Amino acid sequence: MQKIIFLIHGFYCSPNDMEEIALVLQEEEIFDHIVLIDLYDSLKGKNLLMHPNLLSPIKTTAFGKKALDQYVLLQLLHHQNAIIRRTNDKDLELHFIGHSLGGLVIRSVLQNLLLPSGFNRDDHFYIGRGRVDTVITLGTAHQGSYLGAMLTPLETPLQALFGINKAFLSLMGKIIEKEAIEVGSLAFIQFSKTSQFIQELNVTFDALPESIKWISIAGQVKESLSSMTPNLLRKMLGSAPNDGIIEVSATFLPNFRQTHIIVNDCSHGDLVKWKTTHGGREVWRALRPLLVLHDWREI
């Protein structure tokens, strides 16, 4: 059996943000193949800011615009087929790590694109020829987040989050407003606390087989928010424990079939920095017994 792990980054990021995770996993030699999934073609010389996927919803809307879950599913199948051709081994075991938005994309692939076709007679769940074993999410707002709700109006948080200059923001604002009207949903808006996408995703979660192991990791910082975080989001989060972007309470999956870990002194960005930050190293220290030693006792 070949063990494959797919690493999926978050919004406005790239596979480069998952490289420290990949390096740690390579050193441990846990998996036969480590694959970095790219939501925005950022490694192919394209301008990330202008990539159409930046405005794509996580799940396809009634308007039919191609969504991130479809985009990722095609990549998953492509990589599986390539591995099978190289190795002539069709017995695949699939694992996932998703950071922030990446965790919701994984869930949407499993729940929105593959239920019920992903099942086999032994009550396992498959993507193509690969059996899904483990899904790990880092700072993923499974219950929705204030970050999605605050993107109305869109201009202020975009400027505050990403430091976009006014001329560029004006251009992007027109594009975003046009897309929001035509598509009716952006990735950010779909993971707001009141979004239909989040509600439906949590309703169908129990339809997935119990054979899938779920791990949700939340970071928690001492200060309520970092200096880069918009004032509006700071007010929304208030004193609730959070990682500077996502509140801890939002990272719980919709039932008790999960291992939930809170890492102190760990920001949203630290969650993927398994080599260079204290918080990131603590994330790996918490995960290692599960992935390397297969010790699934309560932490």
C-alpha positions, 0 to 999 in steps of 0.5 A, a space after each residue: 500500500 502506498 501512503 499519499 498525503 496532500 497538503 492544501 494551503 489557505 486563502 491568498 497563500 501558495 504551496 510554499 506556505 506548506 513547505 515546512 510541513 512537507 519537510 518535517 514529514 519527509 524527515 519522518 518518512 511517514 508517507 510514500 508521497 507528499 503532494 502540495 496542492 495549488 489552489 491558485 496556480 501560484 507556482 506556474 508564473 501567474 500573478 496570484 492577485 489576479 488569478 480567477 480562483 481568488 474570487 472562486 467560491 469553495 462550492 459551486 453556486 447556482 450560477 455554475 462558476 467553477 469552484 475550488 473543490 472541483 479544481 482540487 478534485 481534478 488535481 487529486 485524481 491527476 496525482 493519483 493516476 501519475 503515482 499509479 503509472 510510475 509505481 504500478 501499484 493501485 493500492 492507495 491510502 490518502 491523507 490530508 492536511 488543510 490550513 484554514 480555507 484548505 480544510 473547508 475545501 477538503 471537506 467540500 470535496 468529500 461531502 459535496 462532490 463525492 457523497 455517496 459515490 465515494 463509498 465502497 461495500 466495506 464502508 470505506 471512502 474513496 477518491 478515485 482509487 485512493 482510500 481516505 484515512 486521515 484528515 487534519 485541519 489547521 485553523 479551519 473555521 468548521 463552524 464558520 468565522 467572523 472573517 467571512 461576515 466582515 467582508 461586507 463591505 469588502 474594501 476595508 478588510 481587503 486593504 487591511 489584511 493584504 496592504 493593497 494600495 488604493 489604485 489596485 484596490 479600486 480595480 479589485 473592488 470593481 472586479 469583486 463587486 461584479 463577481 459577487 453579483 454574478 456568482 452570489 458567493 465568494 470563498 470568504 463569504 461562504 465560510 461566514 458563520 451564517 452561510 448556507 455552505 457551512 450549515 449544509 456542510 455540517 448537516 451532511 458530515 455524519 454521512 461520511 464513514 467512521 473509518 476516516 480519522 479527523 484531527 482539528 488543530 486550533 492555535 491560540 495567542 495571548 494577544 487578542 489579535 496581531 497588528 495586521 488584523 483589521 479593527 472590525 475583526 478585532 471587535 467581533 472576536 473580542 475576548 474569545 480565544 483565537 489564533 489572531 484570525 480564527 476563533 478556537 470555538 469555530 475549529 470544532 467539527 460538528 460532532 464528537 468524532 474528532 481529535 481536537 487539539 488547542 496549541 497555545 502561543 500559536 498564531 494562524 500563520 504559525 500553524 504551518 511553520 513546523 520548523 521555524 516557530 515555537 507554535 508550529 513546532 508544538 503543532 507537530 509535537 502534538 500530531 507526531 504521536 498520532 501520525 508516527 506512533 499511531 497513538 490515538 488515545 486522548 491527548 
